Amino acid sequence: ERRKAVQDLLDVVGLNPEYINRYPHQFSGGQRQRIGIARGLALKPEIIICDEPVSALDVSVQAQVINLLEQLQSEFNLSYMFIAHDLSIVRHISDRVGVMYLGKIVEIGTDLEIYDHATHPYTQALLSAVPVPDPAARADRDRIVLVGDVPSPANPPSGCRFRTRCWKAQPKCAEEVPALMARDWLRDLAVHDSACHFAAEREVDLEK
């Protein structure tokens, strides 16, 4: 029964059930990732934590694994906590997005709220750095280039952890930790939680 269950799981993730007799070194990176997904499914969970599940894979294999995750999500009614640094993949697979800086969530909302109405300066800087496939559009892109080094998570700055690299920083930012909350003055926009005293949709000219 156990062997049959393992073969069924291999089939579910798109691998030949006869591969059950292979050794790990006989599998490609994409196949190993599928096996990892099968192992996660074996316990019939309600939620799976995916920590950089496609970062080491070729782009074409990344797409296959992401499509598999979406297929399994529908088939088994799964929820994913998807941890990644590739913002295009995050947008493709996520319903809600949380942005972290030095171990703290600085902005959280639906994919539309985060990608089309980012209000935290760090989120805006991240999105401005997403590669643009159209060469003609690259020249028109308004990049936010952060200055300074990332502080140590073991000894973060007082107040807002992002203030040492933020162009909006004011004395209040060093004195008071901003709460993760919806900001009243953004009520007419896509309102979501942001941990910034001066949260706003991007509107600054960095050269001024």
N, C-alpha and C positions, 0 to 999 in steps of 0.2 A: 504493500500500500504506500509505503514511504517513497519507493522508487517511482511509482506511478504518479504520486503527487509532485515530485521533482520534475518529471518529464512534462507534466501538465503546465507547470510554472514556466519551464523553458519555452514551451509552445506559446504561452500567453504573451511573453516578451519578444516573440519573433525569432527564437532560436530553434534549431533542429533538436527534437527531444533525444536523438541518438548522441548528441554532444555530451550526454551525462558522463561518459567514460573518458572525456578529454582532461588533460592537465591544464592548469591555469596559463602556462606559457604558450599554449596552443591557441589561445584566443586573442583577438585584436582588442584595442582599447575600447572601441564601441561595443564589442561583444561582452567585454568584462563589465561595462557599465550596465548592460542589459541584465547580466547575471546579478549584479548588485541590486537592481530593481526587483528582480525575482525573489531574492532573499528577503527584501523588505516586505513583499507581498505575502510571503509564507505565513506570517503571523496574523494575516487578515486585519491590518490596522485601519483606523479611521483617519489617521494623519501620518504623513511621511515627511521627515525633515531632509531636504535635499541641499547639501552644502557644496556649492560650486560643482554641480553634477556634470556639466559639459565643458568646463574651462580648459581641460587638457585634450579635447577632441578636435578633429578637423571640422571646418564649418559645415560640410555636407553631413558628417556624422552627428554633429550637434543638432541639426534640424531633424534627423531621424529619431534621436533620443527625446527631443522635446515633443515631437508628434506622438511618440509612444506614451510619454507621460500624460499628455492630454487625453489620449484614447483610454488609458487605464483609469484616469480620473473619472471619466464618464461611466465606464463599465463597472467600476467597483465603488463608486460614490466616495472618492477619496478627497481629502484636503491636503495641500502641500504647504510647507513652509520652505520657500525657495530662496536660498541665500546665494547671491551672485554679484559680480561687479560689472557684468555686461548689461548695460541699461536697455539695449534693444531686446535682448532675450527676456529680461524682467518684464518689460512692457507686453511682450507677446503672450506670456503665460500667466500673468498675475491679474487678479481682480482688485486687490488692495496692495499698496506699496508703502513700505516704511523705509526711510532713509536714515542711516546711522552715521554719527561722527564721534570718534573716540569712545565707542561703547554706549552712546546714548542716542535714542531716536530723536531726530530733530524735526521730522515732518512725516506725516502719515495720512493717507487718503486713498481714494480710488485711483486706478491708473490714469483716468482722464484728469482728475484734479492735480495729480502730481506732475504729469508730463505736459499738460496744457496750461496749468495755473499754479506752477511752483511759487511758493511765497518765501521759503527760507533761502538765504544767500548761498548756503552750501549746496543745496539742491540745484539752484540756478547755475552755479558754477559747474556742477557735474554734467548737467544737461547741455551746457554750452560746449562741452568737450567731446560730445558724442560725434564720431566720425560721420562726415557727410559724403555719400557716394557720388554725388554730382560735382565734378571738378569746377563747373561754372558757379555753383552756389557756395563753394568754400570761401571765396574771396569776400562775399557779402555777409558771412557769418560773424556775429559779434561775440567773440570769445571772452570769457571771464577768466583771466589768468591770476590765480591766487599766488600771493607772495609769502615768503617765510616757510619754515619747516613745520611739519606736523608735530605738535607737542607730545610728550610722553603720556600714554594712557595711565601710567602709574602716578603721575604728578601733573594732572591737567590744570589749565588756567582757572583762576577764580571766576565765578559768575558763569557767563556763557563760554563753553569750551571752544567755540569757533571764533571768538572775538579777536584773537591774535592774528587772524588771517582775513578778517572780514572788513570790507570797505565801508560798512555801515556802522561800525563799532563806535560807541559813545561811552562816557563814564559809567552810565547805568549798567552797561553790559559786563563790567568788571565787578560790580557790586552785587548784582542780583541774578540768580539763575532763572532764565526764562522758562515759564511753565509751558508744557505741551498742551496747547488749547487753541480753539477757534478764536480768531481775532474779530472783534465786533465791527471794526472799520472795513472788513472785507466781506460784509454780509451780502452785498449784491453780486459777489463773484462766486466761484466754486469754493464754498467754505469747507475747510478741513483743518485739522490740528497742525500747528507749527510752533516750534520752540524758539521764537525770536521776538524780542521786544519791538522790532521794527519790521515785522513781516509785511511783505507787499509783493504784488506781481512785479516782475522785472521792469524797472523804469529809469535806471540810472545810466549816466554816461560816465564810464570809468576814466575817461581822459580829462574830466573836469576836476 
